Amino acid sequence: MLRERIADFAGLVEPDRVRKEVYTDQEIFEREMERIHETVWIYCGHVSQIPKTGDYYTVQIGRQPMIMVRGAGGKVNVLYNRCPHRGNMICGDRHGNTGDQFRCSYHAWTFQHDGKLKNIPMMESGYNGTRFTRDNPDCNMKKAARVENYRGFVFASLAKDGPALKEFLGRSVVAFDDMCDRAPGGEVEVVPNCFRVIQHSNWKLFLENQLDALHPSVVHQSTGRAAHEVEKILARKAKGGAVPLSYHMLSAFATVTIDKWDDFQTINYPYGHCILTGYMGLRPQDPDTLAYEKVMEKAYGKKRMEEILGVNIHHVLVYPGLSVQSPLQQLRAVRPLGVDRTLTEIWHFRLKGAPEPIYRRSLAYYNLVNSPATLINADDLENFWKCHAGLASDGGDWVSFARHHGRDIEEKGVVSSGPKMGTSEAPMRNQMKAWAKYMHK
Amino acid sequence: MKIQHDVEQFLYQQSELLDTKNWQGWIDLFTADGIYWMPPNRSYKTWDGQPAIFAEDKNLMTVRMGRVLHPDAWSQRPQWGTNHVVSNVSIRKISKNGDIEVASRFHMLEMRRDDVRHFAGSYLHKLKKTKKGYAIQLQRVDMTNGEAAYDYVLQVWV
């Protein structure tokens, strides 16, 4: 039906608008899982989630259930969560420790942490002379085609060919550099908790929202105002003393008005990655920050410390599956569950060697903004659902990304929104450009 | 018997305040330094410095109330309501000064637009005895379904 109307996938995307079916059509969803999520580098997790041999986390890559596991010798493997015998999932829990081997719960086949077959009950009597022999790779748990990690952040690609991780990430590596560099030790470790929230919409609506600088002051007005009222009362009580920064982080959603969001900037890279610059007042001159700066200066020297703390980022989007808020050490991994259902997995990281108050500061943001009792995302989720339901209707054929279209500045393949155009829809245009390229190949 | 009766009445009153959306009345049940806490799972021993679904003092409760009451709290516009049932009220500890710790179980049904969700779990209340009755120093909420992925989110206290 769709095919009759639109000849090819490239026809679905124009520079400033996108066909609604891109969000709602089941056939397109299956194709994008195949050509995008099950091809490109997808974030699996952080090495500190699985510190000991046998530690594992299950993770969804496109439609594929996978296992990220720490093998003997410290190597991190990513395997299909499937027994080569009858297809049973090997790990039924979300995470745990599998000991020195995987053991299928159905017929007790066992495997090493790299997926290689260890033993089959009745190997000799049952399989002698059959095609299932120990050296047949079909007897192993299948591995992800490629696994790489960047500063502890593990990615897997289910396609044999394609750019190496570093080439794929390009300048979006700043997400991980900014996060790790802010630690005096140059490393982060995961806070062992994952908040998981399901939204009733297509996965792309989440990513597009992350760098949409116009929406916060509209959507999050209620929380911004409510936080600002309490912030004012606390400031009066404190008589010049500091009000916890978390109130400012919330009230900014209302006090940073639309014109001020225009002072931010979007920077858009190949493969659909993009950055929204902007600073949420995370470097105030309070005693906690000053103590932290002292530790940082000792670790890096003054010049390098200034460089690190001066990195001006609000969000980094690593397309198609990761939104990183590096100055607050948190990230959201986007897992499509269906054309109209999406799971986000939300993690927080601790800066190794940084004073406790710095951890607590970003923890407050994690709890207030990113927990399942979020004061912020609740209204985003409401909009995602409404968007998806509206797009599924016959009330129109297109989604518009025309805001500041034609005013972007392109230089060496990097597209920036124009001056005082932070609310530009350039990031959405950039994501859809990458999308069309993946889908059309 | 008297204490059992009083504390049961207190817990019923708290759930009634939620179900009738009397947010200020609900906040007023807490002591000045009272905390409402919902940990990510049962293994957590303290709310302080830990990830938490809720870890709110009265100031943050006031932010949450202000948000829900704001006309542009988009997600709260549709028809929405809850129904709590509290039971299995079991006093765990009585101090000499009359402060008590009480455990209970709850079921909560929530209706939002056309969807119904069901939450259940346990409460642990640390209650301070005051002249005006009990006040909550700490309320811990462990939801049985708290570790499952949240299909949509929680907007107010459970």
Interface residues (C-beta under 8 A of the other chain):
Chain A: V191 N193 F195 R196 V197 I198 Q199 H200 V219 Q221 S222 T223 R225 A226 A227 E229 V230 L234 Y247 L250 L343 H348 E356 Y359 R360 L363 Y366 N367 L368 S371 P372 A373 T374 L375 N377 A378 D379 L381 E382 N383
Chain B: M38 P40 G49 Q50 P51 A52 I53 F54 A55 N59 L60 T62 V63 R64 M65 G66 R67 V68 L69 H70 P71 D72 A73 W74 S75 A148 A149 Y150 D151 Y152 V153 L154 Q155
